[in-house]
Amino acid sequence: MPDPKPTSSNRRAAWLIVIAVVVAIGIFWAWTRSEQAAREEQAAPIPPSTEWTTAPESEGVDVRLPETPMTNVPLEGPAPAEGNTSAE
C-alpha cells in the first residue's frame, strides 16, 4: 500500500514541474508578444525617405553664389616661427 504522506522528494519534483510550466508559459507569452509586434510593424506604412526627393516642377528661388577660388589649407596648421623655442 502506498504511503499517503508525500515525501520531500515528491514535493520537490512537484515544485520543479510547476516552475517549469510557469517558465514555459512565460516564454510562450513573450514569443507571441514579439510576433504580434513584428506584424504591427509590417502593417504600418513606411513613410517615404526625405533623403531622395524629386526636383520641384517650378523654377524655385534664384540663388547667386559668389565665385570664390578654392584654397588649400594645411592639415597641421601654420608652421612654428624659427625663433620660437617653446615647442621643445
N, C-alpha and C positions, 0 to 999 in steps of 0.2 A: 504494500500500500504506500503511495507517495506521501511524502512529508507535506502537510498543509502549510507550514510556515515557509515563506520564501527565504532563501539563504542570501547572504550578502553578494555572492557572485551572480545570482539571478537578478537581484536588484541592479547591480552594476551593468549587466547586459541589457536590461530593460532601459536604463537611462541612456546607454550608448545608442540604442536603437532610436529612442525618442530624439536625441540630439542629432543623429544622422538624418532623420526625417525632417527636422526643422531646418537644418543646413541645406538639404536638398530643395525644400520648398523655397528658401531664401534665394538660392542660386537660380531656380526656375523663374521666380518673380523678377529678379534683376535682369535676366536674359529677355523676358517678354517686354519689359520696360525699354530696354535698349533697342529691340526690334521695332517697337512702336515709335520710338523717337526717330529711328532711321527712316521709317515710312513717312513720317510727318515732314522730314527734311526733303525727301524726294518729291512730295506732293506740293511743297511751297515753290512758287515760281522764282526762278533765278533772275534778278534784275540784270539788265544789260550792262556791260562793262563801260565805265566812263573813260577808260584809257584809249579805246579805239572808237572814235566818233567820225561821222561823215562831215564833209565840208558844208558850210551853210550855203543855201541857194543864193542869197543876196550877196552883194559886194562886201558888205560889212563896213568897218571903220578904216579910213585911210590912215596908215601909220607911216611916218617918215623917220627913219633912223639915221643918225649921223654916220658919215663914212669915216670910221676910225681905223687906223692901221693896227695890226696885231703887233705886240711887243713881247719878246721873250723875258721871262722872269727867272732869275737863278733859283735853283731849288734850295740852296743852303743860306740864302740871304746875302747881304753885302759882305765883301771881303774885309777883314780887320785892317786897320791902318798899320803901317810898318813900324811906327814908333810906339805902338801900344804893347806893353809888356804884361798887362794884367791877365792875359789868357794863359800864362804859364803856370 
